[in-house]
Every structure is written in structure tokens, then in C-alpha cells.
Amino acid sequence: MYKNTIDKKILSYWYGLLNLGRLLDERAPNYLKQSLGWSYHAPYAGHDAIQLAIGLIFEPGRDHLFPYYRDMLTCLAAGMSAEEIILNGISKATDVASGGRHMSNHFAKPSINIHNVSSCTGNHILHAVGVARGIKYYGEDAVSICSQGESSVSEGYCYEAINGATKEKLPVIFVFQDNGYGISVPKSDQSANYHMSDNFRGFKNLDIIKVDGLDVQSAVKAMEDAKKIVKEKGHPVIVDAEVVRIGPHSNSDRQDWYRDEKELALALSKDPYTKFRNYLLQSGLFTEAELEKIDQENKNEVMVAHSSAITAPDPDPATIFDFVVPPAHIPHIYPDGLHNQQGEPLTLLQALNTTLKSCFRENPDTYIWGQDMANKEKGGIFNVSKGMQQEFGEKRVFNAPIAEDYIVGTANGLSRYKKEIRIVVEGAEFADYFWPAMEQLVECSHDYWRTSGQFSPNVVIRLASGGYIGGGIYHSQNIEATLTTFPGLRVVYPTFADDAAGLLRTAIKSQGPTLYLEPKAQYNSKASMAVVPDDFEVPFGKARIRKSGEQLTILTYGNTIHMCLKVAERLEAEEISVEVIDLLSLNPLDEKAILDSVEKTNRALIVHEDKVFAGFGGELVALISEKGFNFLDAPVMRVGALYTPVGFNRILERATLPDEEKIYEAVTSLLNY
């Protein structure tokens, strides 16, 4: 049990936090009963000791804490106030975590490095690893702490995170608060091991501490030991704390449906708060009056906090569009993304490579990693990053495990370390392989909005996209129609070398996430070559008129641009004037350029490589129909891939994807309408 040598002031402080937390935890459901908020509440009772310990070892403003939705006491002990807890619970505009934008019981205080995490259980473990990478790279005397329930450890990204953290020897503490249940699912349905930490027993560069998470002193010592190990050995630690869940999983859970009275009574008998209070009395260290004095002071604090929070302003519905997309870099030298510079043209691949190197020289806080990124003379599967590791070193240019979640999730994490950091990742070797990272992409998309502008993941995600290479499934599909559905993401798809360089530089200099899609069939194509000024920048949301025309508008991007230009030349020989617009930026979209062109030509054909059904062109059709209907003399038509996967055999690929003849036929049909 507890040592009498512990300073009474410390014990008093510990008890005060335990009592204050329990007052708030038990009060939270009343707000819902009164229709005041806290519609999601995950009671932490039974986790008291380990949560107190996590908060006590956290150094505000130095360490980084990634709590989960049950970590109310953790956040109190780490530096949040009772009022800040209540403001979060009732979703007020002055909630320091999100201004009422995120779920209640998702506590955060970014100003002291208690990070805002999402409700995808456990996915913040990747962010904790990413910020730990920053702690190590910048040589700070700090640790990253990730807290989660034992069931979330079953998620694949948890294995990716711990695998990566041990490989890189990062200063991170993983805390498993093991109450034996994932909502109603018993731990035996999660793992063959009784202790979830045993699933990681064979990992090198990893210490595992198992602790009675019901005992305050044991829990505090375990967390202190974990921090000491991280700092002395320079590698991660798992703290596996066995606790109990006294209450239901949340206020929408009926635990009596799956836990009998005997089990619930046993859990209540292990209550760490009650045990600690009884110890303080039975040991003679405190009198009942002394503890009641602390209790009353906390009750007064909660009432004051309640009175202040309840009168705080609610979120303004007019602010829903605030902080959707982080600020973009605005080009000054080339505000329209145009240039007249003469010189030696570069291929698309050369333009990407030279621009990356230029940005890395300009900003020493720029990083790039991904699969197959840097091994001797190899620089990515297409050699876009060739020579970068040799120039900028292994800390800034390195290979990641073949784990797309890890690639994107740790980018989100490292970008939290300081605002000057810019990260470029090759999200997957081919865009088709990106799907495992989609949860982390969604996370990136609403980080800025969810934190009311307090954090934006400054990450450029490069994806080699499209077909025409005979690649087949997982090597030739297009995914931009999916990517453009998420608010908060920028999606660009340049084809010519100068546009590619300009948009890449703008993306890297901007805040927030950008999906940077590269038509890989054009990497070394002569048709995509262009002169590229050294400092060229292209703004987001700016389309380019590749060929002016009067009778019909073709809206296109990616590989199909060159086909459309050839069709336009062919039609010009037939005295038919077609305008070809390269969209470049799909989100944001240059609506003005599109509508101005349609107003001029009165006809529109949309051509893209992706499938026609549910492809990005459907959004363009809707735009023109809604805002340019009066300009039209004919229906808006589309040319794209057929509704089938792209086959490996070139015969099958040609049958599926658009080509010049299909575009020509669509143009002539539309002109004859």
C-alpha cells in the first residue's frame, strides 16, 4: 500500500484531484437529464489511479498528451480546470478543446499540449508517435504520452504505431487502461493473451510495465518509471494498467444486459477512489474533517465552474464555415500561375524532383517519407525523390514501413510539434494502394475545423495516379472522386511540368493537407514537358485555358488533357473551334473559369480518366446545370472510363479507358445536338 513517507501535501493534492474528478464524473449525466448537454459521457470511475498518475507525470507545455474519451481525470491532473471540463461537456463556444465542435467528453487543451483527438478509437496513437519523432529530432527533453483502452489496441494502426516507434526508438509512453471490456465485448474476444501488452512482448526496443491500475502509489510509480526509461534508454514503454469499469461504457450503454449483479458489485468493491480515501483515514494521516474540507472546497469549485460555464455563449451557427480549410500560400511573383520564361524544358518527374529539393533547401523543417523512398540511388518507385537523402540526410528523407496508416498518421503527429514543419509523404506507391490510410486522411481533413483553427496538419500527400501504363488493378485506378468529398482537403491534379512544380511549391508552403495527384503515365512524357522557373508558384483553384475556342468547352485534367488537345487540333482542321480547359485544381475548383467558358461556347463536354458513373465529372455537370443552365444549347456530356476495373492486359485497358476517338465522337455528337 502507501508509504507514510510521502509528503502529506502531496497526498492532499492527489486526493483533491481524485475527489474533484469524481464530482465531475458523477455530475456529468445530470446535464443530459436537464437537456443542457453532455450527450456523450464515458464515466471513468475505476480508472482513477492510473489516470491521476498519467496527469501527474505530464509536464504542460513540454510533454505531449493524447488522451482518449474516458480520460477526464487524466486531463484534470494534467492541467485542465473544472470549468474547462464542463465547457467541453456542454459544448460551449468557449470550450478550449474545440469550441463545441467535437463530441463531449473529448477533452483537450492544445495551449499546453493536451491534444484534441478524434472519436476513432485509438487512432491518436499514430499522432503520439509522430510528435515523439519531433521530440527526438529536435532534441527536446520531453515525452509523448498516448492513453487508450485495451480494446482499441486490436486496431491495426496500433500495431503499426508500436512497430514504428520501436524501430525508430521514439520517446513515447503507451498507456493501456485495461478495464476488461470494449463496450460489451469482453477482453477474451479481443486477444488470446490476458494482458494486451503481451501481444507486443517480442518487440525490440520496448519496455513493458504491468501495474495494478487501482492502486494510486503503484500507478504513480509505474508512470514515473516509464518516463525515466524513455529518457534514459531512448525507446518506448508500454504501461499496462489493470483497472475496473464501475459504470457503463457510456450514457447510452446498458451494462446490466451483459454484466450480472455479482460482477458489478465486485467492480464497485475495487473502487480506487474509495480505497485511497479509506487509506488516508485509516492510516491516521488525515482526519475525516480534513478530507471533508477538501471535499467542500471541490464542491464549491464545481458550483462556481458550473455557474460560469452554463452562462457561457453557445456556438454561433454562422461560424460553421470558419476553419474548414487552413490558409493557403498566396503566390506573389506569379499570382495567376502563368509565366513567359524561356529555357530548357523539364519532364514532369524532373520538375517534381527539383521543386522538392528547392523547398527543402528553403525550409530546414521540411520532411519527406514513404515506401521505397530512399535507398542508395533509388528515390521512390518512380525516382521522384532521387538524390534527396544524399543531400538532406536520413532524418529528413527516409523510408517508412509498408503501412499507409503509419505514413499519414505520423505525418499528422510530427506536424503538431511546431507550426513551421512541412511534410511531404508518398501516401502509397500507387494511388490505388492508399485506402488503408483513409481513416488518417479523414482525420487530417477535419483537424483544423475540429480544433477551431488551433491545429492544422501541414502535410502534402503525393499519389501516383491513373492508368495508361498497363498496370491493372491497384496500379491504374483513379480515386479523386472519393478524395474531393471531404471538406478540409485540397485536391490538385497537375499534368504539365510547370504547373506541377508551381502547385507543389504552393502546397508545401501552405497550411493544411493537400492531396497531390500525379498522372504517372506523364512522368517522362514529352507532351507534359515545360519550362519551369526556379521560384514558380501556382495558386489553388485556378484553371488554365490550354486552347481557346468558341463552339464547345472541354473540361479535363490529368492524362486526358493531351488527348483533348489532339482532338481539338483535329477539329480545328475541320474548322470547328473547341476550348480546352485544364482544371488543375479539383478542390478548390475554378468555378468562374468553367462558367465563363460555358457562357461563351454554350456547350460543355467533361473528359476525365476516372469512371463516368460517380466520377468527379458528375460534380461538374451539377455545377454547370445549376449555375450555367441558361447558357446551354445542349446537354452536358461526359467521357470517362467504363464502370469496370481497369484490366492488366493492354487490350482490356484500352477498352475501358478514354481515348482520342471516344472524345472525338462525343464532341461531334454534342455539336450536332
PEFENMO-V46458 format. One record per residue. N is the residue number from 1. PSI is psi in degrees with one decimal (NA if undefined). OMEGA is omega as a letter, one per 40 degrees, with the letter a starting at -180 (999 if undefined). Layout:
n = <N/N>
psi = <PSI/PSI>
omega = <OMEGA/OMEGA>
This chain:
n = <1/2/3/4/5/6/7/8/9/10/11/12/13/14/15/16/17/18/19/20/21/22/23/24/25/26/27/28/29/30/31/32/33/34/35/36/37/38/39/40/41/42/43/44/45/46/47/48/49/50/51/52/53/54/55/56/57/58/59/60/61/62/63/64/65/66/67/68/69/70/71/72/73/74/75/76/77/78/79/80/81/82/83/84/85/86/87/88/89/90/91/92/93/94/95/96/97/98/99/100/101/102/103/104/105/106/107/108/109/110/111/112/113/114/115/116/117/118/119/120/121/122/123/124/125/126/127/128/129/130/131/132/133/134/135/136/137/138/139/140/141/142/143/144/145/146/147/148/149/150/151/152/153/154/155/156/157/158/159/160/161/162/163/164/165/166/167/168/169/170/171/172/173/174/175/176/177/178/179/180/181/182/183/184/185/186/187/188/189/190/191/192/193/194/195/196/197/198/199/200/201/202/203/204/205/206/207/208/209/210/211/212/213/214/215/216/217/218/219/220/221/222/223/224/225/226/227/228/229/230/231/232/233/234/235/236/237/238/239/240/241/242/243/244/245/246/247/248/249/250/251/252/253/254/255/256/257/258/259/260/261/262/263/264/265/266/267/268/269/270/271/272/273/274/275/276/277/278/279/280/281/282/283/284/285/286/287/288/289/290/291/292/293/294/295/296/297/298/299/300/301/302/303/304/305/306/307/308/309/310/311/312/313/314/315/316/317/318/319/320/321/322/323/324/325/326/327/328/329/330/331/332/333/334/335/336/337/338/339/340/341/342/343/344/345/346/347/348/349/350/351/352/353/354/355/356/357/358/359/360/361/362/363/364/365/366/367/368/369/370/371/372/373/374/375/376/377/378/379/380/381/382/383/384/385/386/387/388/389/390/391/392/393/394/395/396/397/398/399/400/401/402/403/404/405/406/407/408/409/410/411/412/413/414/415/416/417/418/419/420/421/422/423/424/425/426/427/428/429/430/431/432/433/434/435/436/437/438/439/440/441/442/443/444/445/446/447/448/449/450/451/452/453/454/455/456/457/458/459/460/461/462/463/464/465/466/467/468/469/470/471/472/473/474/475/476/477/478/479/480/481/482/483/484/485/486/487/488/489/490/491/492/493/494/495/496/497/498/499/500/501/502/503/504/505/506/507/508/509/510/511/512/513/514/515/516/517/518/519/520/521/522/523/524/525/526/527/528/529/530/531/532/533/534/535/536/537/538/539/540/541/542/543/544/545/546/547/548/549/550/551/552/553/554/555/556/557/558/559/560/561/562/563/564/565/566/567/568/569/570/571/572/573/574/575/576/577/578/579/580/581/582/583/584/585/586/587/588/589/590/591/592/593/594/595/596/597/598/599/600/601/602/603/604/605/606/607/608/609/610/611/612/613/614/615/616/617/618/619/620/621/622/623/624/625/626/627/628/629/630/631/632/633/634/635/636/637/638/639/640/641/642/643/644/645/646/647/648/649/650/651/652/653/654/655/656/657/658/659/660/661/662/663/664/665/666/667/668/669/670/671/672/673>
psi = <-149.6/148.2/132.9/-12.7/-11.8/134.1/136.2/-32.6/-38.0/-46.0/-39.0/-42.2/-44.5/-48.2/-40.6/-42.4/-43.0/-43.3/-44.5/-43.8/-42.3/-36.4/-44.7/-41.1/-40.5/-23.3/-28.1/-45.5/-24.6/-30.0/-38.5/-41.9/-31.2/8.4/35.8/-7.4/-159.6/43.7/-17.5/119.1/123.7/100.7/141.1/-3.6/126.9/-18.0/6.8/-47.9/-48.6/-34.5/-40.0/-44.0/-41.0/-48.2/-34.7/-34.0/-10.6/128.4/106.5/134.9/-11.6/-60.6/170.2/128.8/129.3/89.8/167.1/-179.1/-12.9/3.8/47.0/-50.7/-35.2/-48.2/-35.1/-49.1/-23.7/-13.2/-0.7/152.1/165.5/-39.9/-40.5/-35.6/-45.7/-40.9/-38.2/-44.2/-36.4/13.3/52.0/160.6/-25.9/8.5/122.4/-16.1/-47.3/0.2/29.5/7.8/-22.7/166.2/146.2/158.9/11.5/82.9/141.9/156.2/82.7/-27.9/-22.0/16.6/25.3/107.1/146.8/118.4/160.8/-178.0/2.7/109.1/122.4/-7.5/-13.7/-9.6/-34.1/-35.3/-37.4/-38.6/-40.8/-43.8/-29.7/-33.8/-41.1/-42.0/-44.1/-47.3/-36.5/4.5/32.5/145.9/79.4/169.1/158.7/133.9/125.0/126.5/138.6/166.2/162.6/-29.9/-31.3/-18.7/-15.7/-19.1/140.9/-35.3/-18.4/-40.5/-41.0/-42.6/-46.9/-36.8/-46.9/-39.9/-37.1/-35.5/-41.9/-6.6/67.0/149.3/77.1/140.3/121.9/117.7/121.8/112.4/97.0/99.5/5.1/-3.8/140.4/93.8/-104.8/-1.0/118.3/155.7/-29.2/-21.0/-4.7/-36.0/152.0/-23.0/142.4/-43.3/122.4/-29.4/-23.8/-18.3/-17.3/14.4/-32.2/-0.3/132.4/157.9/43.7/127.1/143.1/126.2/120.0/134.2/149.6/99.8/4.3/-11.2/119.3/-51.5/-39.6/-41.1/-43.0/-43.6/-41.1/-42.7/-37.8/-42.1/-40.8/-43.7/-39.1/-42.8/-45.3/-43.6/-35.4/-42.5/-20.5/31.4/169.5/161.9/138.3/127.7/111.1/102.3/119.9/121.5/-173.2/155.2/108.6/-43.1/-172.7/170.2/-44.4/-179.6/-3.9/7.2/142.2/91.3/-16.0/-10.7/-20.4/0.4/127.0/172.7/-35.7/-44.8/-41.8/-38.2/-38.3/-42.3/-42.5/-34.2/-17.5/7.2/113.9/-29.1/-47.7/-42.3/-42.8/-41.7/-43.9/-38.8/-44.9/-34.9/-48.0/-28.8/-12.6/4.9/-30.0/149.8/164.2/-38.9/-39.0/-42.5/-38.1/-32.3/-43.6/-42.8/-46.6/-39.4/-40.5/-38.7/-42.2/-41.7/-40.8/-40.2/-41.4/-43.2/-41.3/-47.8/-40.0/-43.8/-38.2/-25.0/0.6/153.5/146.8/160.0/142.1/122.1/-21.2/-10.9/7.8/-24.5/-1.0/137.5/27.3/-50.4/127.1/160.3/135.1/149.5/133.9/115.4/139.6/-40.0/-37.9/70.3/-27.1/2.2/26.1/153.0/161.0/21.2/140.3/159.5/-163.1/123.0/149.8/153.7/166.6/-43.3/-45.3/-39.4/-42.1/-45.7/-48.5/-33.6/-42.2/-46.6/-40.3/-44.2/-36.5/-35.6/-35.3/-39.9/107.4/-8.9/29.8/137.7/156.7/136.8/168.9/-166.9/131.5/39.3/-33.4/100.1/101.5/-117.1/-5.4/136.7/71.4/160.1/-27.1/4.9/25.6/-34.1/20.3/132.0/-5.1/-41.7/-37.5/-36.3/-38.6/-6.4/165.3/-18.2/-25.9/-20.1/112.6/162.9/144.5/158.6/158.4/79.4/93.7/-38.1/-43.5/-40.8/-50.7/-40.1/-40.6/-23.8/-44.1/-44.0/-48.0/-35.9/-15.7/-18.0/-45.1/151.9/-20.2/-15.7/136.2/134.9/134.8/127.2/145.9/98.8/-30.2/156.7/-32.5/147.3/-33.6/-22.7/5.9/-15.2/-36.4/-21.6/4.7/-36.3/-41.1/-31.8/-44.4/-41.2/-47.2/-33.9/-32.0/9.6/-45.8/-43.7/-44.1/-27.9/11.4/43.0/7.7/-22.2/136.4/131.3/109.3/77.6/132.2/122.4/108.2/135.7/122.2/116.5/161.5/178.8/-139.3/23.2/3.3/36.2/-28.6/-162.4/140.3/6.7/-0.8/7.9/164.4/139.8/10.1/-28.8/-34.2/-44.4/-32.9/-2.1/-8.4/116.4/142.3/-10.9/142.3/140.4/118.5/154.4/70.0/154.2/-40.1/149.2/-41.5/-42.6/-39.4/-45.5/-45.4/-42.6/-34.2/-44.0/-42.8/-42.2/-43.6/-35.9/-16.0/160.5/150.8/169.9/137.9/127.7/117.7/100.1/130.7/120.1/97.4/-23.4/-14.8/0.7/-44.0/18.9/134.7/-32.6/-26.8/1.2/147.5/158.7/135.3/110.7/149.4/-36.5/26.9/136.2/140.3/129.9/153.8/152.7/25.3/111.6/163.7/133.9/108.4/-29.3/128.1/148.3/171.9/-22.0/-19.1/143.0/130.1/122.7/124.8/174.4/164.0/-149.3/-28.9/-8.7/-48.6/-36.3/-43.5/-38.6/-38.6/-38.8/-40.3/-39.6/-41.7/-41.7/-31.3/-35.2/-22.2/12.3/38.0/126.3/114.6/136.0/130.0/120.1/125.1/111.7/-35.0/-56.7/118.0/-29.3/105.6/155.9/141.2/79.3/-36.7/-46.7/-38.8/-51.2/-36.0/-41.4/-43.0/-36.4/-34.2/-42.9/-22.8/7.2/145.1/132.7/131.0/128.0/120.6/163.3/-27.2/169.1/147.0/-49.9/121.1/14.9/173.3/-26.9/-25.8/-35.4/-36.1/-39.6/-45.0/-41.8/-49.3/-39.5/-36.1/-41.8/-10.1/20.3/-39.6/-14.2/-17.6/138.2/0.4/161.6/152.3/130.3/161.7/145.5/129.4/-167.5/152.5/162.6/72.1/153.6/157.5/119.1/163.5/-45.1/134.4/-30.8/-42.9/-39.1/-46.6/-34.6/-24.2/-42.6/159.1/153.9/177.9/-39.4/-40.8/-38.3/-43.4/-45.6/-39.4/-40.2/-49.2/-36.8/-41.8/-37.5/-28.5/2.5/NA>
omega = <a/a/i/a/i/a/a/i/i/i/i/i/i/a/i/i/i/a/i/i/a/i/a/a/a/a/a/a/a/i/i/i/i/a/i/a/a/a/i/i/i/a/a/a/a/i/a/a/a/i/i/a/i/a/a/a/i/i/a/i/i/i/i/a/i/a/i/a/i/a/i/a/i/a/i/a/a/i/i/i/i/i/i/i/a/i/i/a/a/i/i/a/a/i/a/i/a/a/i/a/a/i/i/a/i/a/i/i/a/a/i/i/i/a/i/a/a/a/i/a/i/a/i/i/i/i/i/i/i/i/i/i/i/i/a/a/a/i/a/i/a/i/i/a/i/a/a/i/a/a/i/a/i/a/a/a/i/i/i/a/a/i/a/a/i/i/a/a/a/a/a/i/i/i/i/i/a/i/i/a/i/a/i/a/i/a/a/i/a/a/i/i/i/i/a/a/i/i/a/a/a/a/i/i/a/i/i/i/i/a/i/a/i/a/a/a/i/a/i/i/a/a/i/i/a/a/i/i/a/a/a/a/i/i/a/i/i/i/a/a/i/a/i/i/a/a/i/i/i/a/i/a/i/a/i/i/a/i/a/a/a/a/a/i/i/i/a/a/a/a/a/i/i/i/a/i/i/i/a/i/a/i/a/a/a/i/i/a/i/i/i/i/i/i/a/i/i/i/i/i/a/i/i/i/i/a/i/a/a/i/i/a/i/i/i/i/i/a/a/i/i/i/i/a/i/a/i/i/a/i/i/a/a/a/i/a/a/i/i/a/i/i/a/a/i/i/i/i/i/i/i/a/a/i/i/a/i/i/i/i/a/a/a/i/i/a/i/i/a/a/i/a/a/i/a/a/a/i/a/a/i/i/i/a/a/i/a/i/i/a/a/i/a/i/a/a/a/i/i/i/i/a/a/i/a/a/a/a/i/i/i/a/a/a/i/a/i/a/a/a/i/a/i/i/i/a/i/a/i/a/a/a/a/a/i/a/a/i/i/i/i/i/i/a/a/i/a/i/a/a/a/i/a/a/i/i/a/a/i/a/a/i/i/a/i/a/a/i/a/a/i/a/a/i/a/a/i/a/a/a/i/a/a/a/a/i/i/i/i/i/i/a/a/a/a/a/a/i/a/i/a/i/i/i/i/a/a/a/a/i/i/a/i/i/a/a/a/i/a/i/a/a/a/a/i/a/a/a/i/i/a/i/a/a/a/i/i/a/i/i/a/i/i/i/a/i/i/i/a/a/a/i/i/i/a/i/i/a/a/i/a/i/a/i/i/i/i/i/i/a/i/i/i/i/i/a/a/i/a/a/i/a/i/a/a/i/e/a/i/a/a/a/a/a/i/a/a/i/a/a/i/i/a/i/i/a/i/a/a/i/i/a/i/i/a/a/i/i/i/i/a/i/a/a/a/a/a/a/a/i/a/i/a/i/i/a/a/i/i/i/i/a/a/i/i/a/a/i/a/i/i/i/a/a/a/a/i/i/a/a/i/i/a/a/i/i/a/i/a/i/a/a/999>
